[in-house]
Amino acid sequence: MINKLIYLAVLVLIISCGFEKKENNSIKTELIAIEDLNEKSLDDLRIIRNEIFARKGYRFKSDDLVKYFSGFDWYEPKYDNVDSLLSDLDKQNIQNIVELEKEKRRELERKEIKIDDAVLSQYESSELSADGWTKQFLAKMFQTIDQFEGRPADTTMFTIGNIDGIGNQDTIKTHIQAVDNDIFVSSTWSRKGEIIWSNSQKNPYLGINSDDIFSYEGRHPWVTFTIALNYSSPELSSRNDYAGIDRETAIKMAEWYIERKNLNISMVEYTSYFDSFDGQLILFGEPEIRHELMQWYEPKKQFILYYAP
């Protein structure tokens, strides 16, 4: 909490410098640029908006605002109403911030997954007669609901390994979010700020059992979000984990894939690269049909099929 207050204090001072300055021993208000506020949180915007009132000497009713602004030497609470002291620019700044706050609240509501008791009871009842796999999944779903209910279903996960075999640690960032009850999954792998590979999914599916409440059309968004959280991030593994796939089979798979995709890759060059490759293999895409094991090919900066059943 202390760190948050320190951060907000610094933030207010930075924003203040943008819209208030001394001229002839008085304070002149300037219009705050909305683009300077777009990345601010709702808490930040509330503080910035209320600083306009604080600088006019408004006596706050909220304890947290009283405590916060009392930490500034310039704050002198004197008035219960400062409307008459607000300039046109003050009012415009306040209005702009209020509109931005409303927009951010609407966006947060779009990312929140709601569930009523009747729907929840269907899944709780299903657990009573479920097989072991379904019970395991439902346990994850109820845990997910406890974690995200009442706040945006929006999170980022990281897959870390050595994908390219070059030697540096690689990180794939997977962003999972709900928007209007659709679940979006976006995975990106970057090097030095440049995205070199990405993959996206919408409403990933995984078969749980034959019950309609788990079907693609009948499932609740919490089911989809749970699938996204637990089964949609790319999976990395070493060649040793697939020791049963011999070199000849993997090379033939790659050749078939290169021809099918019409890739301009020499098999002589690819085979040489294949034999010296020291990275990891990857599975990605829809969890229900995720079966194509891929290997990175650095010269073309793309994945090539290693094995598919």
C-alpha positions in Angstrom: 0.0 0.0 0.0 2.9 2.4 0.9 4.5 1.7 -2.5 1.2 2.4 -4.3 0.8 5.7 -2.5 4.4 6.7 -3.4 3.8 5.7 -7.0 0.6 7.8 -7.2 2.4 10.8 -5.5 5.0 10.7 -8.2 2.3 10.2 -10.9 0.3 13.2 -9.7 3.4 15.4 -9.7 4.3 14.3 -13.3 0.8 14.9 -14.6 0.5 18.2 -12.7 3.6 19.5 -14.5 1.7 18.9 -17.7 -1.4 21.0 -16.9 -0.5 23.5 -14.2 2.3 26.1 -14.1 3.1 29.3 -12.2 2.5 32.6 -14.0 2.6 35.9 -12.1 2.4 34.0 -8.8 -0.9 32.3 -9.9 -1.6 28.9 -11.2 -2.7 28.6 -14.8 -4.4 25.4 -15.9 -3.7 23.8 -19.2 -5.7 21.1 -21.1 -4.5 17.6 -20.2 -3.9 15.5 -23.4 -6.0 12.4 -23.3 -3.2 10.4 -24.9 -1.2 11.0 -21.7 -3.9 9.4 -19.7 -5.0 6.4 -21.8 -2.6 4.0 -20.1 -3.5 5.0 -16.6 -5.6 2.8 -14.4 -8.9 3.7 -12.9 -7.3 4.4 -9.6 -4.7 6.7 -11.2 -7.4 8.6 -13.1 -9.4 9.1 -9.9 -6.4 10.6 -8.2 -5.5 12.8 -11.2 -9.1 14.1 -11.4 -9.4 14.8 -7.7 -6.1 16.7 -7.7 -7.9 19.4 -9.7 -10.3 19.8 -6.7 -7.5 19.4 -4.2 -5.6 22.4 -5.6 -8.7 24.5 -5.2 -8.8 23.6 -1.5 -11.6 21.1 -1.6 -12.3 19.3 1.7 -12.6 15.7 0.7 -15.2 13.4 2.3 -13.4 10.1 1.3 -10.8 9.1 3.9 -8.4 7.7 1.4 -8.3 11.0 -0.6 -8.0 13.0 2.6 -5.0 10.8 3.7 -3.5 10.9 0.2 -3.6 14.7 -0.5 -2.7 15.6 3.1 0.8 14.3 2.2 1.3 17.3 -0.1 2.5 20.7 1.3 0.4 22.6 -1.1 -2.9 21.0 0.0 -5.0 23.3 2.2 -8.5 21.9 2.7 -10.8 25.0 3.1 -14.0 24.5 1.1 -16.9 22.1 0.9 -17.7 23.3 -2.6 -15.2 24.6 -5.1 -17.4 24.7 -8.2 -17.1 28.5 -8.4 -13.3 28.3 -8.4 -13.0 25.9 -11.3 -11.9 27.4 -14.6 -13.4 26.4 -17.9 -10.2 24.4 -18.5 -10.5 22.7 -15.1 -14.1 21.7 -16.0 -12.9 20.4 -19.4 -10.1 18.4 -17.8 -12.5 16.9 -15.3 -15.1 16.0 -18.0 -12.4 14.4 -20.2 -11.2 12.3 -17.3 -14.7 11.3 -16.3 -15.4 10.1 -19.8 -12.2 8.2 -19.9 -13.1 6.5 -16.6 -16.5 5.5 -18.0 -14.9 4.1 -21.1 -12.4 2.1 -19.0 -15.2 0.8 -16.7 -17.2 -0.4 -19.8 -14.1 -2.1 -21.2 -13.5 -3.9 -17.8 -17.1 -5.0 -17.8 -16.7 -6.5 -21.3 -13.8 -8.6 -19.9 -15.6 -9.9 -16.9 -17.2 -13.3 -17.0 -20.4 -13.6 -15.0 -22.1 -16.8 -13.8 -25.4 -17.2 -12.0 -26.1 -19.8 -9.3 -28.3 -21.9 -11.6 -25.6 -22.3 -14.2 -23.0 -23.0 -11.5 -25.2 -25.6 -9.9 -25.2 -27.5 -13.2 -21.4 -27.9 -13.1 -21.4 -28.7 -9.4 -24.0 -31.4 -10.0 -22.0 -32.7 -12.9 -19.0 -33.1 -10.6 -20.9 -35.5 -8.4 -21.2 -38.2 -11.1 -18.2 -37.2 -13.1 -15.3 -39.4 -14.1 -11.8 -38.6 -12.8 -10.7 -36.5 -15.7 -13.9 -34.4 -15.5 -13.5 -33.9 -11.8 -10.0 -32.8 -12.3 -11.1 -30.2 -14.9 -13.9 -29.0 -12.8 -11.6 -28.5 -9.8 -9.5 -26.2 -12.1 -12.6 -24.4 -13.3 -13.9 -23.7 -9.8 -10.4 -22.5 -8.8 -10.4 -20.2 -11.9 -13.8 -18.8 -10.9 -12.6 -18.0 -7.4 -9.5 -16.3 -8.8 -11.2 -14.1 -11.5 -14.8 -13.7 -10.6 -15.7 -10.0 -10.1 -12.7 -8.8 -12.1 -11.5 -8.9 -15.7 -10.8 -12.3 -17.0 -7.5 -11.1 -18.4 -4.0 -12.6 -17.7 -0.6 -13.3 -19.3 1.4 -16.5 -19.1 5.0 -17.2 -20.0 6.6 -20.3 -21.6 10.3 -20.3 -21.2 12.9 -22.5 -22.9 15.5 -22.7 -25.6 13.4 -22.8 -28.8 16.0 -21.9 -31.4 19.0 -23.7 -29.9 21.1 -20.5 -30.2 21.9 -20.5 -26.5 19.8 -17.6 -25.1 16.7 -18.1 -23.1 13.6 -17.7 -25.2 10.2 -16.5 -23.8 6.8 -16.9 -25.4 4.2 -14.6 -23.9 0.6 -15.8 -24.0 -2.1 -13.3 -23.4 -5.5 -14.7 -22.5 -8.6 -12.5 -22.2 -12.4 -12.6 -22.3 -14.2 -10.0 -24.4 -18.0 -10.1 -24.5 -17.8 -13.8 -23.4 -15.5 -14.8 -26.2 -12.0 -16.0 -25.1 -9.0 -14.9 -27.1 -5.6 -16.4 -26.8 -2.5 -14.7 -28.4 1.0 -16.2 -28.1 4.1 -14.2 -29.3 7.8 -14.9 -29.3 10.0 -11.8 -29.5 13.7 -11.1 -29.9 15.0 -7.7 -28.9 11.6 -6.2 -29.1 10.8 -7.7 -32.5 8.0 -10.3 -32.9 9.4 -13.2 -34.9 6.5 -15.7 -34.4 2.9 -15.5 -33.2 -0.2 -17.7 -32.9 -3.8 -16.9 -32.0 -6.9 -18.8 -31.1 -10.5 -17.9 -30.3 -12.6 -19.9 -27.9 -10.2 -22.9 -27.7 -11.9 -26.2 -27.3 -11.0 -29.4 -25.4 -13.3 -32.4 -25.0 -14.2 -32.9 -21.4 -17.1 -35.5 -21.7 -20.3 -36.0 -23.7 -22.4 -33.7 -21.4 -24.0 -30.8 -23.3 -22.7 -28.4 -20.7 -19.2 -29.1 -22.0 -20.0 -29.1 -25.7 -18.7 -26.3 -28.0 -22.1 -24.6 -28.2 -23.4 -25.4 -24.7 -20.4 -24.7 -22.5 -20.2 -21.6 -20.3 -17.4 -19.1 -21.0 -15.8 -20.1 -17.7 -15.2 -23.6 -19.2 -13.5 -22.0 -22.2 -11.4 -19.6 -20.1 -10.3 -22.6 -17.9 -9.2 -24.5 -21.1 -7.3 -21.4 -22.3 -5.5 -21.0 -19.0 -4.5 -24.6 -18.6 -4.1 -26.0 -22.1 -3.6 -23.2 -24.7 0.0 -22.0 -24.0 2.6 -23.6 -26.2 4.4 -26.6 -24.8 8.2 -27.1 -25.2 10.1 -30.4 -24.9 13.5 -31.8 -25.9 14.1 -34.3 -28.7 15.0 -36.9 -26.0 11.3 -36.8 -24.9 10.5 -38.1 -28.4 13.3 -40.6 -28.7 11.0 -43.0 -30.5 10.9 -40.7 -33.6 14.0 -41.6 -35.5 16.0 -39.1 -37.7 14.8 -40.6 -41.0 11.1 -40.3 -40.1 11.6 -36.6 -38.9 13.4 -35.7 -42.1 10.7 -37.3 -44.2 8.0 -35.4 -42.3 9.9 -32.1 -42.8 10.3 -32.8 -46.6 6.5 -33.5 -46.9 5.7 -30.3 -44.9 8.1 -28.2 -47.0 6.6 -29.4 -50.3 3.0 -29.0 -49.0 3.6 -25.5 -47.9 5.6 -24.6 -51.1 8.5 -23.4 -49.0 11.7 -22.4 -50.7 14.0 -24.6 -48.6 16.7 -26.9 -49.8 16.5 -30.3 -48.1 20.3 -30.5 -48.1 20.5 -27.3 -46.2 17.6 -28.3 -43.9 19.1 -31.7 -43.2 22.4 -30.0 -42.2 20.6 -27.6 -39.9 18.5 -30.5 -38.5 21.5 -32.5 -37.5 23.1 -29.5 -35.7 19.9 -28.3 -34.1 20.1 -28.1 -30.3 16.9 -26.4 -29.4 13.5 -27.6 -28.2 10.4 -28.9 -30.0 7.1 -27.2 -29.7 3.4 -28.0 -29.7 1.0 -25.1 -30.2 -2.5 -24.3 -31.5 -6.0 -25.6 -30.5 -5.6 -28.0 -27.5 -8.1 -30.5 -28.9 -6.2 -31.0 -32.2 -2.7 -30.1 -31.0 -0.7 -33.0 -32.5 1.8 -31.4 -34.9 5.3 -31.3 -33.2 7.3 -28.5 -34.7 11.0 -27.5 -34.9 12.3 -24.0 -35.4 14.2 -23.3 -38.7 16.3 -20.2 -38.1 17.3 -19.4 -41.7 13.7 -18.9 -42.6 12.6 -17.9 -39.1 9.6 -20.3 -39.1 8.6 -23.7 -37.6 8.9 -26.8 -39.7 7.0 -30.1 -39.0 9.0 -32.5 -36.9 6.4 -35.2 -36.5 2.6 -35.7 -36.8 0.8 -39.0 -36.1 
